[in-house]
Amino acid sequence: MSKIFEILLILARPAAGKSEIIKYLTMQDPKIRQKKYHIGNLKVIDDFPMLWSWFEEDTILSDLGHPRLHTTKDGYFIKNYFWDLLIRRINLEYKKLQRDIKSNNEVTTIIEFSRGEEHGGYKRAFEYLSDEILRKAAVLHINISWEESLRKNRKRFNPKRPDSILEHGLSENKLKKLYYKYDWQKLSKLSPNFLNIRGFKVPFVIFENNDDVTTEMGPKLGDRLGKELNTLWKFYKKNQ
């Protein structure tokens, strides 16, 4: 049996600390990362660069005098099903990664995204994840309040680097419209320790981060992350 998670979904409200956790894991010695966190050689799939490319392409199309394809001028998707398209893109990226990974490599693929109820929430997103992903996945959900999401969104935003994984942000109006209503608690209360998605039992744990241990990426983050991922590993092994 493998000693690592094959797929780890990291889910949370915007600015909760998802990208900081991923960066922290990439900084660890591979042997320590595997032993302490059950994370192997890292491959990361994040839907933010995908959707950001749509904003950039639509700006170019507008400059050329052509209709925008994906987004309105004020930065909303023209069609709600583009959120479903992003999940299918994640499936496709994972399939390509699997094609190129050698069989003897100990690889953990981390998949990161946020979803609010306004565009279907996690309930809708999970329905579009592939069977291949759901069969191998575990979930680390980072729990912060709406107020903390708003605070950290303000703090991290760098207008000179709006395309940056660690420095992008949303306007407060857009953050509230898209992410104020959030369905994680509804879904996670249905069954303790496991999400039931299309017949797949997907183990999960909740990483509490309202005290923000992720920004500094220090020992507190490492200890808490180790505790939660070891708990998740027990559920994951049982599920395998």
Secondary structure, DSSP 8 states (H G I E B T S, - for coil): --SS-SEEEEEESTTSSHHHHHHHHHHS-HHHHHHHH---EEEEEESHHHHHHHHHHHHHHHHTT---SSB-TTS-BSSTTHHHHHHHHHHHHHHHHHHHS-TT--EEEEEEE---GGGTHHHHHHHHS-HHHHHHEEEEEEE--HHHHHHHHHHH--TT-TT-TTT----HHHHHHHHSS--HHHHHTSSTTEEEETTEEEEEEEEE-TT--TTTTSHHHHHHHHHHHHHHHHHHHHH-
